[in-house]
Each structure stands twice: as structure tokens, then as C-alpha cells.
Amino acid sequence: MRVISGTARGTKLNSIESISTRPTLDRVKEALFNIIQTHLQNSNVLDLFAGSGALGIEALSRGAKHCTFCDKSHESIKMLKQNLQKTKFENKATIFIKDYKKCISSLEKNKFDIIFIDPPYKLDIAVNSIKLILEYNIFAKDGIIILETDEEEREMRELENINLEVYDVRKYGRVKLIFLRERG
């Protein structure tokens, strides 16, 4: 796993090898960032289920102003801190070692332009995290949420009851990226 583009391009990132983690593949990450590139400059980013931080670090490398990383795993946070040191982005990062619910509630004075939601697939918590993001009003006007899942049908069904527009869905093997924004 590496940083694909920007100021930290080519930096090899540490990742956690376990059954419960699944880093976003480089080809999926590259496609994702090509889609959202115009939104990145000076953006405030939330990497909600951060793991090793690959998505947030890629955003910082490509011009995001700041990234807030959240993960409840101490092992993931240790890896994330190592990756931030490698890329020299420590001063552009805030890290929370919390459950996603506690993290979102503690961020209510913030507004995020880009929010990455990449939870462990089988937990079925992605849409609940989006509901909390809207409840605590941390989603910036004209912001985008990117949800990574392997359960597109379930997620799309649950998203019907949320006041956001699904404006794009991309498929990469069993991985699906769902792009959301305010209804316009």
C-alpha cells in the first residue's frame, strides 16, 4: 500500500494484516481520488474508520488542509501515527481513539467537506454513521460522503430513508463506492 499522488507520492504505508481489516486497494483508491480530485484542495476531511489512515493521508497528499482520523483500535492508531510520521503530515492531522459514535458526537463544532466511511463490512454500521453525521451537523454544505461497502443493495435500501442524494456508484470487483451529497 502506498500514497498514489501528491506531495507524499510513492511513500509506502504500513498496514495491518488481519482478518478484521481490509485496506482499500490501490486501484480502488486511485479511482476514488480521481473522482473527487476537484473537491480536495484546502478541504477539511474526516476519515471515520481510519485503520492505517490510507484514505485520509492520500487526501492530505493531494491538497486537503486537515484530516481528522478516527478508529477505536489502538493497533490501527499506532500504525496511523507511523504513517503520518512517514508522510510528514502530523501537523495536519487530529486523531481520535474512539468508537465512531463517540467520535462523531465530539466533533459537532466541526464541518467536514469530505467524509470517508469505510467500516468493517459485516458490522452493518455505515448508514448509522451517516445518520449521526447528519444529526450532529458535521457535514459541510456542498460536502461529499464516500461510503465503501461490499453490501451495495443493503446500503442503498437503508440510504433511501436519509436526506442525501446518491449521485454516483462505482464497482471494483466486490467493492462498491457510493458517493453522497445534499439533495439539490
N, C-alpha and C positions, 0 to 999 in steps of 0.2 A: 504494500500500500504506500502511495506516495502523493505529494502535492503535485497536481497536474499543471497548474498555470499560475502566473503572477509572481510576486516578489520572492516567494519561497519555493518556486518551481523546482521539481526534482528531488526535494527533500524526502527521504524515506521516513515514514512514520511507523512508530511501534504500534502493534495491535495485539489484542488479547485473543488467544487461541482457546476457545472453549465452546461447548455445545450451546450455551445460552447467548453467545454473542455472534453477530454476523455482520462484519464490516461491509459497508456499501462498496461494491465492486468498482474498480477504477473506470470501467467503461460506462457504468451507470452514472457515476459521479461526474464524469466528463460531459455526458449528455445533459444531465441536470443543470450543470453550471453554464452550459451553452444556452440553455433556455432562459435562465434568469439573469444572465450577464448584465443586462441593461438596468437591473434593479440594485446591483451590488454596491456601486460607488457611494461611499460615505453612509452606508446603511447600518442600522442597529439590528443585530442578528441574535436570535435565540436558538441554540442547539439543545433541544429539550431532553432527549435521551442520548446524551453525547457519546457515551462509550469512550473511545480513544480520541474523540474530537475531530475526526477527519473532515466532516462537513463544515463545521464552524471554522476550522483552520483554512480550508480551501476558500471559504468566503473572505476571510481576512487577507489571504494571499492575493485575492483578486480585487481588493479595494474596499471591503467593508470597514467601517470606522471602529466598531466594537462588537464583540461576541460574548454573550452570556452562555455559559455551558452548565448543564445540569445533568447529574447522574447520581443514583443512590449507591453505586458500587464504589467502595474505596479502591479496589484494584483498577477500575476504569479511570478514576480520578488521578491515581498515581501515574498511569500511562498517559493520560491527557496532559498532565503537568510536564512530563518528559517531552512530549511532542511540542508543547508551547515553547519550551526552552530551545529545542532544536530549531524551531522556525523563528525564534526571537519575537514572539507575539505576546509574551506575558503581560506587557503593559496595555494591551488591547483586549484583555480577557478578564471576565469575572467568572468565578467557579463556585457552584453550589453543590454540596454533597447532601442531597435531599431527595426524597420521593417527589415525583413530578407535581403532585397536588400541593405539597408544602412550598415547593419552588414557585409555582405559578402564583399562589396567594401572596408570597413575599415580594413579588415583582410588580404589584399593582400600580406603582407610581411610574413605571416604565412603559414605553411604546416601542414595539418591535416591527421593523419593516419587512423582515424575512424571518419566518419561523420554520425550523426543520423538526419534523416529528417522525422519528424512526424507532418506535418502541419494539421490544421483543414481540414478534408476530403473534404468538399464541396467547398472549395476555389479554387481547381484546380491549385495550385501553386508549387507543388512538383517538377515537371520536370523543370519548370522555375528556381527554386532554384538550381538545378543540373547544368543547363546551366551556371548560374552565377558563381558557384563554379569552373567550368572549365575555364570560361572566365577570372576570376581573379587569376587563377592558385594557388588555396589554397589546392589542393588535392595532398597529398604526393604520390610519386611513391610507388607502392605496397600497397596503401591505399585501404580502403573499404568504401563504402557508403551503409547505410541501410535505405531503404525507407519503412515506414509503411503506408498502404493505405487500403481502402475498395473498391477501383476502379481499380483493377488489370488490366483489359482489356484496359481501357483508358490510364493508366500509361505505360503499355507495348507498346502500339501503339506509344505513344509520345517518349518513350525511344529508339525506332528504329532509330531515327534521331540523336542520341547522340553517340559520340565515346567512349562508355563504354560497357563492357560486362555484361549482366545479367548472373551471374553464379549460382544463386540459388533463388528459390521462395518457401516460406513456407506459409501454410494456417492454420489459427487458427480460426475456425468459419468464421465470415465475415472479419476478419483482415488478411491481407496478408503482409508478409515481403519480400521485393525484395532486393537482395544483388548484388551490382555492384562493378566492378573493371576495371582497364585499360584493353583494349584488349591486349591479349598476344599472 
